[in-house]
Amino acid sequence: MATQITPEIQKVIDATHHDPFAILGKHKAGNQEIVRVFKTHVKDIKILPGNLILQRIPKTDVFVWQGKVGSVPDHYQLQWTDEWGKEYISYDPYCFLPQLSDFDLHLFGEGKHWHAYRMLGANAHTADGVEGVLFSVWAPSAGRVSVVGEFNHWDGRHHLMRIRGGSGVWELFIPNVEAHLLYKFEIRNRHSGDIFVKSDPYGQGFENRPQTSTYTVPAPGHTWRDNDWIAARKENDWLRQPMSIYEAHLGSWQRDEEGNFLNYRDLAHRLVDYVKDLGFSHIELLPVAEHPLDASWGYQVTGYYAVTSRFGSPDDFRYFVDHCHLNDIGVLLDWVPGHFPKDAHGLARFDGSALYEHDDPRKGEHRDWGTLIFNYGRKEVKNFLMSNALYWLEEFHIDGLRVDAVASILYLDYSREEGDWIPNQYGGNENLEAIDFLRELNTVTHSEHPGTIIMAEESTSWPQVTRPTWVGGLGFSMKWNMGWMHDTIEYMSKDPVFRAYEHQHLTFGMLYAFSENFILPFSHDEVVHGKCSMLDKMPGDGWQKFANLRLLYTYMWTYPGKKLLFMGCEFGQGTEWNHDESLPWDLLDIDLHQGVHTLVKDLNSLYKTLPCLHQYDFEPKGFSWVDCHDAAQSVISYVRHAEGEDEVIVVLNFTPVPRHDYRIGVNYAGTYGEAFNSDSCFYAGSNVGNPAMEAEEIPWMDRSYSLKMTLPPLGAIILRRQINMEFRKTA
């Protein structure tokens, strides 16, 4: 009898059936048709058209109709009344055929589905003219997966999904599901029977913390206006263009009057106006993918495909990026493919097995960070990350990704004791699967989105990080120059009386400056956890601290490499960065802080305007020493070159003593003047400087001519021949 409880029906009732479509929906039985429906909290239910009444199997929530073949169409609707008297009409999810194509599943299984987020997750979908949402999730160790959400009382007995063969992918098309409805996946491990309720790994929207559900995201409603920017980006020779990056944490850059977060749209106008005025070419955002803990700054990601709800919706973020592009500001995004947190609702042991991570903690866990490591050797995991990188570039028009903690990805023994790691097949400490992943990441992103850049935060001497994959490199566009940053901060933190003994910290970096395409970073990591603000790293009294900082920034902006500066550093924030508060904007009312702010603005202007400061950032022909040996006076001087005879001379005095009658050699006769002076009164300096100088025909430092000048205390000057006085910054 159709109304009997068979073992298979009992599995549906118990939510243990791996193939609910074998029981639920419409089926033939000889010359009869049977329709079975499982629904809780229902008084009565019928099939439309025809008003065919389903009968409840006694003491269950299974309803059955049986009649002659042809009585029920392939796609039928159900009408029911719940226990509270509310009436519903919807198509039965179990009357639809599988929706994911075999080709999509094949590509995903091969790790080659670059748009897996359009296949997995919760995507608006039309099946045979019926609108709804197609839910799909990869959970190969599951014995049953259900969609649970606001639309089914979060009851895992509803909306059991179908498994797609050996792919490990489960899917279910649910008609009439609206946007902004909360959902998760309930997963029953087929071996242990344990049940897990998980957020959607491919979910594109999360409810605000501390809640952890994903929500159904509507189709994008933003109309992009940045076509000219994208077209120009494809043709841009970024290697030889100025790139000055303002690194920002959206939650603490600025807040409203009550201390609440700003929306992406508000941030777009405030931040772009500010960054554009300062002359930065790009904004780099600390991660905006969804994360549960503010204190992680976004680096412990639980929603890789979801723009964090802290600051608004996905369309709000699209507006932010679009507004940046309309104002000629590029947008870079910190991206975290190296590890993920252990939060129970996230990727950790997603289907009861070590799915995204390694099972062995010697490969699968970062003990220092309390996080798990992706299994890059698993094709579906690699596909998850590859698709995610392309998702940000494609769906949000991001101009580039900064890949976090690359060293931790490359080395199997990263931050591990001996015996706490597993060598690769050749006995080495290189993560071969991760290397293949990074090379493929760079190859595919550069091919699919020409003009975008992928940057590595890589702190070791791994060779050829920014060299093409076809010559054995990793294929990154650029790499953070962590060695230069550490050496420079180490030097600048010394009292000037001891700097003569630390001179190598200024000169060593030039031995490898052109081995990679380097970014010079003073990032968020350098102004937290007791490291002091950039200002407080500087020695001396208050005046000397500011003079040192102005000197440091001039050194940075004239040294080969693209530039990156964390927010607050541009006006000499005195305290460490606090992610819980807005920047102390009132400091701009103080002359010394305003002086640093103006200096950064003018350095950006010079950097953009003078080709010799950016054209050959990555090539030896863009730099030559004038004198790197004057350790006794803690002075260095060098030339930055562009095509032809275009050049500037940079002289830096790292002591608080003015150097009078200081002579350097120059290549050409003519009149020289200061294009820039970090000690100018415009920057709240002491205004020690030089009038126009005529090169003397006195050979010096293997050059035919020389200049005699005064070096300002803790100051830097930039000299040009036949100077354009527009850039003069001494009174």
C-alpha positions as CSV (number, residue, x, y, z in Angstrom):
1,M,0.0,0.0,0.0
2,A,1.2,3.6,-0.8
3,T,0.4,4.6,2.8
4,Q,2.6,2.1,4.5
5,I,5.9,3.0,6.1
6,T,8.6,1.2,4.2
7,P,12.3,1.1,5.3
8,E,13.0,3.7,2.5
9,I,10.3,6.0,3.7
10,Q,11.6,5.6,7.2
11,K,15.0,6.8,6.1
12,V,13.3,10.0,4.7
13,I,11.5,10.5,8.0
14,D,14.8,10.0,9.9
15,A,16.7,12.3,7.4
16,T,19.2,9.5,6.7
17,H,18.3,8.9,3.0
18,H,21.2,9.6,0.6
19,D,18.8,9.7,-2.4
20,P,15.6,11.4,-1.4
21,F,14.5,11.7,-5.1
22,A,14.0,7.9,-5.1
23,I,11.2,8.3,-2.6
24,L,9.9,11.9,-2.8
25,G,8.2,13.5,-5.8
26,K,6.3,11.7,-8.5
27,H,7.0,8.0,-9.4
28,K,5.4,5.4,-11.6
29,A,4.1,2.2,-10.0
30,G,2.7,0.0,-12.8
31,N,-0.2,1.9,-14.3
32,Q,-0.4,4.2,-11.3
33,E,1.4,7.3,-10.2
34,I,2.5,8.0,-6.7
35,V,3.4,11.4,-5.3
36,R,5.1,11.6,-1.9
37,V,5.7,14.8,0.1
38,F,7.4,15.3,3.5
39,K,6.3,18.4,5.4
40,T,6.0,19.2,9.1
41,H,3.5,21.5,10.8
42,V,1.0,20.9,8.0
43,K,-2.8,20.3,8.4
44,D,-3.6,19.5,4.8
45,I,-1.9,19.4,1.4
46,K,-3.0,19.0,-2.2
47,I,-1.6,18.9,-5.7
48,L,-2.2,21.7,-8.3
49,P,-3.7,21.6,-10.9
50,G,-6.5,19.1,-10.1
51,N,-6.8,19.7,-6.3
52,L,-5.6,16.2,-5.7
53,I,-5.6,15.6,-1.9
54,L,-2.6,13.9,-0.4
55,Q,-3.2,11.5,2.5
56,R,-1.0,11.5,5.6
57,I,0.7,8.2,6.5
58,P,-0.5,7.8,10.1
59,K,1.8,9.1,12.8
60,T,4.3,10.6,10.2
61,D,4.8,13.8,8.3
62,V,4.8,12.0,4.9
63,F,1.9,12.7,2.6
64,V,0.9,10.4,-0.4
65,W,-1.3,10.6,-3.4
66,Q,-1.9,7.7,-5.7
67,G,-3.8,7.7,-9.0
68,K,-3.7,6.9,-12.7
69,V,-0.7,7.8,-14.9
70,G,-1.1,11.3,-16.4
71,S,-3.0,12.8,-13.6
72,V,-0.1,14.9,-12.4
73,P,2.1,17.0,-14.7
74,D,5.9,16.8,-14.6
75,H,6.1,20.1,-12.8
76,Y,3.3,20.4,-10.3
77,Q,2.6,22.7,-7.4
78,L,1.7,22.0,-3.9
79,Q,-0.8,23.9,-1.9
80,W,-0.9,23.5,1.9
81,T,-2.1,25.0,5.1
82,D,0.2,25.0,8.1
83,E,-0.9,24.5,11.7
84,W,-1.3,28.2,12.2
85,G,-3.7,28.5,9.3
86,K,-1.4,30.2,6.9
87,E,-1.7,29.0,3.2
88,Y,1.2,28.4,0.8
89,I,1.6,27.5,-2.8
90,S,4.9,26.4,-4.3
91,Y,6.4,23.9,-6.8
92,D,7.6,20.7,-5.4
93,P,11.5,20.7,-5.4
94,Y,11.4,16.9,-6.0
95,C,9.7,17.3,-9.4
96,F,12.8,18.7,-11.1
97,L,15.6,16.9,-12.9
98,P,19.3,17.5,-11.9
99,Q,20.3,21.0,-12.8
100,L,24.1,20.9,-12.7
101,S,25.6,19.8,-16.0
102,D,28.0,16.8,-16.2
103,F,30.5,19.1,-17.8
104,D,30.5,21.5,-14.8
105,L,31.0,18.6,-12.4
106,H,33.8,17.3,-14.6
107,L,35.6,20.6,-14.6
108,F,35.2,21.0,-10.9
109,G,36.5,17.5,-10.3
110,E,39.6,18.3,-12.4
111,G,40.2,21.6,-10.5
112,K,39.6,23.6,-13.7
113,H,36.2,25.3,-13.1
114,W,37.3,28.9,-12.9
115,H,33.7,30.0,-12.1
116,A,32.8,27.4,-9.6
117,Y,30.9,30.0,-7.6
118,R,28.3,30.1,-10.3
119,M,27.8,26.3,-9.9
120,L,28.2,25.8,-6.1
121,G,26.5,27.8,-3.3
122,A,23.1,29.4,-3.6
123,N,22.5,30.8,-7.1
124,A,19.4,32.4,-8.6
125,H,18.2,29.8,-11.1
126,T,15.4,29.2,-13.6
127,A,14.4,25.5,-14.2
128,D,12.0,24.9,-17.0
129,G,10.6,28.4,-16.6
130,V,10.3,28.2,-12.8
131,E,12.3,30.7,-10.8
132,G,14.1,29.7,-7.6
133,V,17.5,29.1,-6.1
134,L,19.8,26.2,-6.9
135,F,21.7,25.1,-3.8
136,S,24.8,23.0,-4.2
137,V,27.6,22.0,-2.0
138,W,30.7,19.7,-2.1
139,A,30.6,17.2,0.7
140,P,31.9,13.8,-0.5
141,S,31.9,12.2,3.0
142,A,28.3,13.0,3.7
143,G,25.6,10.4,3.8
144,R,22.9,13.1,3.7
145,V,22.9,16.9,3.1
146,S,19.9,19.2,3.6
147,V,19.3,22.9,3.0
148,V,18.0,24.4,6.3
149,G,16.8,27.9,6.6
150,E,14.1,30.4,7.3
151,F,11.9,28.8,4.7
152,N,11.8,25.4,6.4
153,H,12.0,26.1,10.2
154,W,15.7,25.1,10.1
155,D,14.6,21.5,10.0
156,G,17.0,19.1,8.3
157,R,14.3,16.7,7.5
158,H,13.1,19.1,4.8
159,H,14.9,19.8,1.5
160,L,17.1,16.8,1.5
161,M,19.6,17.2,-1.5
162,R,20.5,14.8,-4.2
163,I,24.1,13.5,-4.7
164,R,25.6,13.8,-8.2
165,G,27.3,10.5,-8.6
166,G,30.9,10.3,-7.5
167,S,31.5,14.0,-7.7
168,G,30.8,14.5,-4.0
169,V,28.5,17.4,-5.0
170,W,25.0,17.6,-3.6
171,E,22.3,19.8,-5.2
172,L,18.7,20.9,-4.8
173,F,16.6,23.4,-6.8
174,I,14.1,25.0,-4.5
175,P,11.5,27.1,-6.3
176,N,10.1,30.4,-5.0
177,V,13.0,31.1,-2.6
178,E,13.5,34.8,-2.3
179,A,16.6,36.9,-1.8
180,H,17.9,37.7,1.7
181,L,16.7,34.5,3.3
182,L,19.1,32.9,5.8
183,Y,20.2,29.3,5.2
184,K,22.9,26.8,6.0
185,F,23.7,23.2,5.1
186,E,23.0,20.4,7.5
187,I,25.4,17.5,6.8
188,R,25.3,13.9,8.2
189,N,28.6,12.1,7.9
190,R,28.0,8.7,6.3
191,H,30.6,7.0,8.5
192,S,29.9,8.3,12.0
193,G,26.4,9.5,11.6
194,D,27.4,12.9,13.2
195,I,25.5,15.9,12.1
196,F,27.0,19.3,11.3
197,V,25.4,22.6,10.5
198,K,27.6,24.6,8.2
199,S,27.7,27.9,6.5
200,D,27.9,27.8,2.7
201,P,31.6,27.8,1.6
202,Y,30.5,29.5,-1.6
203,G,27.9,31.7,0.1
204,Q,28.0,35.3,-1.2
205,G,26.4,37.0,1.8
206,F,26.6,36.5,5.6
207,E,24.4,37.9,8.3
208,N,26.3,40.3,10.5
209,R,28.5,38.9,13.2
210,P,28.2,37.2,15.7
211,Q,25.6,35.3,13.7
212,T,26.9,32.9,11.1
213,S,24.3,32.0,8.5
214,T,24.7,32.7,4.8
215,Y,21.8,34.4,3.0
216,T,20.5,34.1,-0.6
217,V,22.0,37.0,-2.5
218,P,20.0,38.8,-5.2
219,A,21.4,39.3,-8.7
220,P,23.8,42.2,-8.8
221,G,21.9,45.5,-9.1
222,H,24.9,47.8,-9.6
223,T,25.5,49.2,-13.1
224,W,29.3,49.5,-13.7
225,R,30.6,52.8,-15.0
226,D,34.3,51.9,-15.1
227,N,34.6,50.6,-18.7
228,D,37.3,53.1,-19.6
229,W,39.3,52.2,-16.5
230,I,39.1,48.5,-17.2
231,A,40.1,49.0,-20.9
232,A,43.0,51.2,-19.9
233,R,44.1,48.7,-17.3
234,K,44.6,46.0,-19.9
235,E,47.1,48.2,-21.8
236,N,48.8,49.7,-18.8
237,D,52.6,49.1,-18.4
238,W,52.4,49.1,-14.6
239,L,56.0,48.0,-14.3
240,R,57.1,51.4,-15.4
241,Q,54.3,53.4,-14.0
242,P,54.1,55.1,-10.5
243,M,52.3,53.0,-7.9
244,S,51.8,54.4,-4.5
245,I,49.5,52.3,-2.3
246,Y,47.5,53.5,0.7
247,E,46.8,50.5,2.9
248,A,43.5,50.8,4.8
249,H,41.4,48.9,7.3
250,L,37.8,50.0,6.6
251,G,36.6,49.4,10.2
252,S,39.1,51.8,11.8
253,W,40.0,54.4,9.1
254,Q,37.0,56.5,10.0
255,R,33.7,56.0,11.8
256,D,30.6,58.0,12.3
257,E,29.8,60.4,15.1
258,E,28.5,57.5,17.3
259,G,31.6,55.3,16.6
260,N,29.7,53.0,14.3
261,F,31.1,51.5,11.0
262,L,30.5,53.5,7.8
263,N,28.8,52.0,4.8
264,Y,30.9,51.1,1.8
265,R,29.2,54.0,-0.1
266,D,30.1,56.5,2.6
267,L,33.6,55.2,2.7
268,A,33.9,55.5,-1.1
269,H,33.4,59.2,-1.0
270,R,35.4,60.0,2.1
271,L,38.3,57.7,1.5
272,V,38.6,58.4,-2.2
273,D,38.6,62.2,-1.7
274,Y,41.3,61.8,1.0
275,V,43.5,59.4,-0.9
276,K,43.2,61.3,-4.2
277,D,44.2,64.5,-2.5
278,L,47.3,62.8,-1.1
279,G,48.2,61.5,-4.5
280,F,48.1,57.8,-3.9
281,S,47.4,55.7,-7.0
282,H,45.9,52.7,-5.2
283,I,44.0,51.7,-2.1
284,E,44.8,48.3,-0.6
285,L,42.1,47.0,1.7
286,L,42.8,44.6,4.5
287,P,40.5,41.6,3.9
288,V,36.9,42.4,3.3
289,A,35.8,38.7,3.0
290,E,33.5,37.7,5.8
291,H,35.2,37.0,9.1
292,P,33.7,36.4,12.6
293,L,36.2,38.3,14.7
294,D,37.0,42.0,14.4
295,A,40.3,41.5,16.1
296,S,41.5,39.2,13.3
297,W,41.4,42.3,10.9
298,G,39.9,40.0,8.3
299,Y,42.7,37.5,8.2
300,Q,40.7,34.6,9.6
301,V,38.2,34.2,6.8
302,T,35.0,32.1,7.1
303,G,33.2,33.5,4.0
304,Y,35.6,33.5,1.1
305,Y,33.0,34.5,-1.4
306,A,31.1,37.0,0.8
307,V,31.8,40.7,1.2
308,T,31.6,41.4,4.9
309,S,28.3,42.6,6.0
310,R,29.9,45.0,8.5
311,F,30.0,47.7,6.0
312,G,27.0,46.9,3.7
313,S,25.9,44.7,0.8
314,P,27.8,43.3,-2.2
315,D,26.3,46.0,-4.3
316,D,27.5,48.6,-1.8
317,F,31.0,47.3,-2.2
318,R,30.7,47.3,-6.0
319,Y,29.8,51.0,-5.7
320,F,33.0,51.5,-3.6
321,V,35.2,50.0,-6.3
322,D,33.4,51.7,-9.1
323,H,33.8,55.1,-7.4
324,C,37.5,54.5,-6.9
325,H,37.9,53.7,-10.6
326,L,35.9,56.8,-11.7
327,N,38.5,58.8,-9.7
328,D,41.5,57.0,-11.1
329,I,42.2,55.1,-7.9
330,G,42.9,51.3,-8.2
331,V,41.7,48.9,-5.6
332,L,43.8,46.1,-4.3
333,L,42.6,43.4,-1.9
334,D,44.3,41.4,0.8
335,W,43.5,37.7,0.1
336,V,44.1,34.8,2.5
337,P,44.6,31.4,0.8
338,G,47.1,30.2,3.3
339,H,44.9,29.2,6.2
340,F,41.4,29.3,7.6
341,P,40.0,29.3,11.2
342,K,38.6,26.3,13.1
343,D,35.2,27.9,13.7
344,A,32.5,25.1,13.9
345,H,30.3,26.7,11.3
346,G,33.1,27.1,8.7
347,L,35.3,24.9,6.5
348,A,36.9,22.9,9.3
349,R,36.1,19.2,8.9
350,F,33.3,20.4,6.8
351,D,31.6,17.1,6.1
352,G,33.0,15.3,9.1
353,S,36.3,14.6,7.3
354,A,39.4,16.7,6.7
355,L,37.9,18.0,3.5
356,Y,39.5,21.4,2.8
357,E,42.5,20.8,5.2
358,H,45.0,18.0,5.7
359,D,44.0,15.3,8.3
360,D,47.5,15.2,9.7
361,P,48.2,18.3,11.9
362,R,51.8,18.2,10.8
363,K,50.6,19.4,7.4
364,G,47.2,20.7,8.2
365,E,47.5,23.0,11.1
366,H,49.3,26.3,11.9
367,R,49.9,25.9,15.6
368,D,51.1,29.5,16.0
369,W,47.9,30.9,14.6
370,G,45.4,28.3,15.7
371,T,44.3,27.8,12.1
372,L,44.1,25.1,9.5
373,I,46.0,24.8,6.2
374,F,44.4,24.2,2.8
375,N,45.1,20.9,1.1
376,Y,46.5,22.3,-2.2
377,G,46.9,18.8,-3.6
378,R,43.2,18.2,-3.7
379,K,41.8,19.4,-7.0
380,E,38.5,20.6,-5.6
381,V,40.2,22.6,-2.9
382,K,42.5,24.2,-5.4
383,N,39.4,25.0,-7.5
384,F,37.8,26.6,-4.5
385,L,40.7,29.0,-4.1
386,M,41.3,29.6,-7.9
387,S,37.7,30.4,-8.4
388,N,37.7,32.7,-5.4
389,A,40.6,34.8,-6.7
390,L,38.8,35.2,-10.1
391,Y,35.5,36.0,-8.3
392,W,37.0,39.1,-6.7
393,L,38.6,40.2,-9.9
394,E,35.6,39.5,-12.1
395,E,32.5,40.2,-9.9
396,F,34.0,43.2,-8.1
397,H,36.5,44.6,-10.7
398,I,39.3,44.4,-8.2
399,D,42.6,45.4,-9.7
400,G,44.8,43.0,-7.8
401,L,45.3,40.7,-4.9
402,R,47.9,40.8,-2.2
403,V,48.5,37.1,-1.2
404,D,48.9,36.9,2.5
405,A,51.7,34.9,4.2
406,V,53.1,33.3,1.1
407,A,56.1,31.9,3.1
408,S,53.7,29.8,5.2
409,I,52.3,28.4,1.9
410,L,55.6,27.5,0.3
411,Y,57.4,25.8,3.2
412,L,56.2,22.6,4.9
413,D,58.3,23.4,8.0
414,Y,57.2,27.0,8.3
415,S,57.3,27.9,12.0
416,R,57.6,24.2,13.0
417,E,59.9,22.4,15.3
418,E,62.0,19.5,13.9
419,G,59.9,16.4,13.7
420,D,56.7,18.4,13.5
421,W,56.5,18.4,9.7
422,I,56.4,15.9,6.9
423,P,58.9,16.3,4.1
424,N,57.8,16.2,0.4
425,Q,58.4,13.2,-1.8
426,Y,62.0,14.2,-2.4
427,G,62.8,14.8,1.3
428,G,62.6,18.6,1.0
429,N,60.7,21.2,2.9
430,E,59.0,22.7,-0.2
431,N,55.2,22.3,-0.5
432,L,55.2,21.1,-4.1
433,E,51.4,21.1,-4.4
434,A,51.2,24.7,-3.1
435,I,53.9,25.8,-5.6
436,D,51.9,24.4,-8.4
437,F,48.8,26.1,-7.1
438,L,50.5,29.5,-6.9
439,R,51.9,29.2,-10.4
440,E,48.5,28.3,-11.8
441,L,46.9,31.1,-9.8
442,N,49.2,33.7,-11.4
443,T,49.0,32.2,-14.8
444,V,45.2,32.1,-14.9
445,T,44.5,35.4,-13.3
446,H,46.9,37.3,-15.6
447,S,45.4,35.5,-18.6
448,E,41.8,36.0,-17.6
449,H,42.1,39.6,-16.4
450,P,45.0,41.3,-18.1
451,G,46.4,44.2,-16.2
452,T,45.5,42.9,-12.8
453,I,48.4,42.3,-10.4
454,I,49.0,39.6,-7.9
455,M,51.4,40.5,-5.1
456,A,53.2,38.2,-2.6
457,E,53.8,39.0,1.0
458,E,56.8,36.7,1.1
459,S,59.5,37.1,3.7
460,T,62.2,34.7,2.7
461,S,64.8,34.4,0.0
462,W,62.7,32.0,-2.2
463,P,64.1,32.6,-5.7
464,Q,62.2,34.1,-8.6
465,V,58.9,34.9,-6.8
466,T,58.2,37.6,-9.4
467,R,59.7,35.9,-12.4
468,P,57.5,34.1,-15.1
469,T,56.5,30.5,-14.5
470,W,58.0,29.4,-17.8
471,V,61.5,30.2,-16.5
472,G,60.8,28.5,-13.2
473,G,59.4,31.4,-11.2
474,L,56.2,31.6,-9.2
475,G,54.8,34.2,-11.6
476,F,53.8,36.9,-9.1
477,S,53.6,40.5,-10.3
478,M,55.4,41.9,-7.3
479,K,56.7,41.0,-3.9
480,W,56.9,42.9,-0.6
481,N,60.5,43.8,0.2
482,M,60.4,42.6,3.8
483,G,64.2,42.6,4.0
484,W,64.5,46.3,3.1
485,M,61.7,47.2,5.4
486,H,63.3,45.4,8.4
487,D,66.8,46.7,7.7
488,T,65.5,50.2,7.3
489,I,63.5,50.2,10.5
490,E,66.4,48.6,12.4
491,Y,68.6,51.5,11.2
492,M,66.2,54.3,11.8
493,S,65.4,53.1,15.3
494,K,69.1,53.6,16.3
495,D,70.2,56.8,18.0
496,P,72.1,58.8,15.3
497,V,75.3,58.6,17.4
498,F,75.3,54.8,16.6
499,R,74.2,54.9,13.0
500,A,77.8,55.1,11.7
501,Y,78.1,51.5,12.9
502,E,74.9,50.3,11.3
503,H,75.6,51.7,7.8
504,Q,75.2,48.3,6.1
505,H,71.5,48.4,6.8
506,L,71.2,51.2,4.3
507,T,73.4,49.7,1.6
508,F,72.9,45.9,1.8
509,G,69.4,46.1,0.1
510,M,70.9,47.3,-3.1
511,L,72.6,44.0,-3.6
512,Y,69.3,42.4,-4.3
513,A,67.0,45.3,-5.1
514,F,66.5,44.2,-8.7
515,S,66.3,40.4,-8.1
516,E,62.5,40.8,-7.8
517,N,59.8,43.3,-8.6
518,F,59.6,44.8,-5.1
519,I,57.1,46.9,-3.2
520,L,58.5,48.8,-0.3
521,P,56.0,48.3,2.6
522,F,55.4,50.1,5.8
523,S,52.3,48.1,6.5
524,H,49.8,47.5,9.4
525,D,52.0,44.7,10.7
526,E,54.7,47.2,11.7
527,V,52.5,49.4,13.9
528,V,50.8,46.9,16.2
529,H,51.6,44.4,19.0
530,G,54.1,46.6,20.8
531,K,56.1,47.5,17.7
532,C,55.2,51.2,18.2
533,S,53.9,53.6,15.6
534,M,56.2,54.7,12.8
535,L,56.7,58.0,14.6
536,D,57.6,56.3,17.9
537,K,60.1,54.0,16.3
538,M,62.2,57.1,15.6
539,P,64.7,58.1,18.3
540,G,65.3,61.5,19.8
541,D,63.2,64.3,21.1
542,G,59.9,65.3,19.6
543,W,61.4,67.4,16.8
544,Q,63.9,64.7,15.9
545,K,61.2,62.0,15.8
546,F,59.3,64.0,13.1
547,A,62.5,64.9,11.2
548,N,63.5,61.2,11.2
549,L,60.1,60.2,9.9
550,R,60.2,62.8,7.1
551,L,63.7,61.6,6.2
552,L,62.5,58.0,6.3
553,Y,59.6,58.7,3.9
554,T,61.8,60.6,1.5
555,Y,64.2,57.7,1.5
556,M,61.4,55.3,0.8
557,W,59.9,57.4,-2.0
558,T,63.2,57.8,-3.8
559,Y,64.4,54.2,-3.4
560,P,63.7,51.7,-6.3
561,G,60.4,50.0,-5.8
562,K,56.6,50.7,-5.6
563,K,55.4,52.2,-2.3
564,L,53.0,51.1,0.4
565,L,52.0,53.0,3.5
566,F,49.5,52.1,6.1
567,M,46.8,54.5,7.1
568,G,47.7,56.9,9.9
569,C,51.4,56.7,9.1
570,E,50.9,59.5,6.5
571,F,50.4,62.1,9.3
572,G,52.7,60.5,12.0
573,Q,50.1,58.9,14.2
574,G,51.7,58.8,17.7
575,T,50.1,55.7,19.1
576,E,49.9,52.2,17.7
577,W,47.0,51.3,15.3
578,N,43.9,50.3,17.2
579,H,41.4,48.4,15.1
580,D,38.6,49.3,17.5
581,E,38.8,53.0,17.0
582,S,38.9,55.6,14.2
583,L,42.3,57.2,13.3
584,P,43.1,60.2,15.5
585,W,42.2,62.8,12.9
586,D,42.6,65.7,15.3
587,L,46.4,65.3,15.0
588,L,46.1,67.1,11.6
589,D,45.5,70.3,13.6
590,I,49.1,70.1,14.9
591,D,51.8,71.6,12.7
592,L,54.3,68.7,13.0
593,H,51.7,66.1,12.0
594,Q,50.3,68.3,9.2
595,G,53.9,68.7,8.0
596,V,54.3,64.9,7.6
597,H,50.9,64.8,5.8
598,T,52.0,67.5,3.4
599,L,55.4,65.9,2.8
600,V,53.7,62.6,1.8
601,K,51.5,64.5,-0.6
602,D,54.4,66.3,-2.2
603,L,56.5,63.1,-2.4
604,N,53.6,61.4,-4.2
605,S,53.4,64.4,-6.6
606,L,57.1,64.2,-7.3
607,Y,57.0,60.4,-7.7
608,K,54.2,60.6,-10.3
609,T,55.6,63.6,-12.1
610,L,59.3,62.6,-12.5
611,P,59.8,59.5,-14.6
612,C,63.3,59.0,-13.0
613,L,61.6,58.2,-9.7
614,H,59.4,55.4,-11.2
615,Q,60.2,54.4,-14.7
616,Y,62.9,51.9,-13.8
617,D,61.8,50.8,-10.4
618,F,62.7,47.2,-11.2
619,E,65.8,47.7,-13.4
620,P,69.4,48.4,-12.4
621,K,69.7,51.2,-15.0
622,G,67.3,53.2,-12.9
623,F,69.7,53.6,-10.0
624,S,73.4,54.4,-9.3
625,W,75.3,55.2,-6.2
626,V,77.0,58.6,-5.8
627,D,78.4,57.7,-2.4
628,C,77.5,54.7,-0.3
629,H,80.6,54.7,1.9
630,D,80.2,57.8,4.1
631,A,79.4,55.8,7.2
632,A,81.3,58.2,9.4
633,Q,78.9,61.0,8.7
634,S,75.9,58.7,8.1
635,V,75.2,60.2,4.7
636,I,74.3,58.4,1.5
637,S,73.7,59.8,-2.0
638,Y,72.4,58.2,-5.2
639,V,71.0,59.0,-8.6
640,R,67.6,57.9,-9.9
641,H,67.6,57.7,-13.7
642,A,65.0,57.6,-16.5
643,E,65.5,57.6,-20.3
644,G,68.1,60.0,-21.7
645,E,69.7,62.4,-19.2
646,D,66.6,62.7,-17.0
647,E,67.8,62.1,-13.4
648,V,67.5,63.3,-9.8
649,I,70.2,63.2,-7.2
650,V,69.1,62.2,-3.7
651,V,71.3,63.1,-0.6
652,L,70.2,61.9,2.8
653,N,71.8,63.0,6.1
654,F,70.9,60.6,9.0
655,T,72.4,62.7,11.8
656,P,70.9,65.8,13.5
657,V,74.0,67.8,12.5
658,P,73.8,70.1,9.5
659,R,76.6,69.2,7.1
660,H,78.1,72.4,5.5
661,D,80.2,72.4,2.4
662,Y,79.4,68.8,1.7
663,R,80.6,67.8,-1.7
664,I,79.2,65.2,-4.1
665,G,80.1,64.3,-7.6
666,V,77.7,64.8,-10.5
667,N,77.6,63.7,-14.1
668,Y,76.7,67.0,-15.9
669,A,77.6,70.6,-15.8
670,G,74.8,73.1,-15.2
671,T,72.7,74.7,-12.5
672,Y,71.2,72.4,-9.9
673,G,68.4,73.2,-7.4
674,E,66.3,71.5,-4.7
675,A,63.2,69.9,-6.1
676,F,62.5,68.7,-2.6
677,N,63.8,69.2,0.9
678,S,62.3,67.2,3.8
679,D,63.6,69.9,6.3
680,S,61.5,72.6,4.6
681,C,59.3,74.9,6.8
682,F,56.4,73.6,4.6
683,Y,56.8,70.4,6.5
684,A,57.5,72.0,9.9
685,G,61.2,71.5,9.5
686,S,64.1,73.9,10.4
687,N,64.3,75.1,6.7
688,V,68.0,74.5,6.2
689,G,68.6,74.3,2.5
690,N,70.4,75.5,-0.5
691,P,69.9,78.2,-3.2
692,A,70.6,77.2,-6.8
693,M,74.0,75.7,-7.2
694,E,76.3,75.7,-10.2
695,A,78.3,72.5,-10.8
696,E,82.0,73.1,-10.5
697,E,84.5,71.5,-12.8
698,I,86.1,69.7,-9.9
699,P,86.3,65.9,-10.3
700,W,84.8,64.0,-7.4
701,M,83.7,60.5,-6.8
702,D,84.8,59.4,-10.3
703,R,82.6,62.1,-11.8
704,S,83.8,65.1,-13.8
705,Y,81.8,67.7,-11.9
706,S,80.8,68.3,-8.3
707,L,78.5,70.3,-6.1
708,K,79.1,71.8,-2.7
709,M,76.0,72.1,-0.5
710,T,74.6,72.2,3.0
711,L,72.8,69.1,4.2
712,P,69.9,69.7,6.6
713,P,69.9,67.9,9.9
714,L,68.0,64.6,9.7
715,G,67.1,65.7,6.3
716,A,66.9,64.7,2.7
717,I,67.2,66.8,-0.5
718,I,66.3,65.9,-4.0
719,L,68.3,67.8,-6.6
720,R,67.6,68.4,-10.3
721,R,69.6,70.0,-13.0
722,Q,67.8,73.0,-14.5
723,I,65.2,72.6,-11.9
724,N,61.5,73.2,-12.4
725,M,60.9,75.6,-9.6
726,E,57.3,74.4,-9.2
727,F,58.7,71.6,-6.9
728,R,60.9,73.8,-4.7
729,K,59.9,73.4,-1.1
730,T,62.2,75.7,0.9
731,A,61.2,79.2,1.8
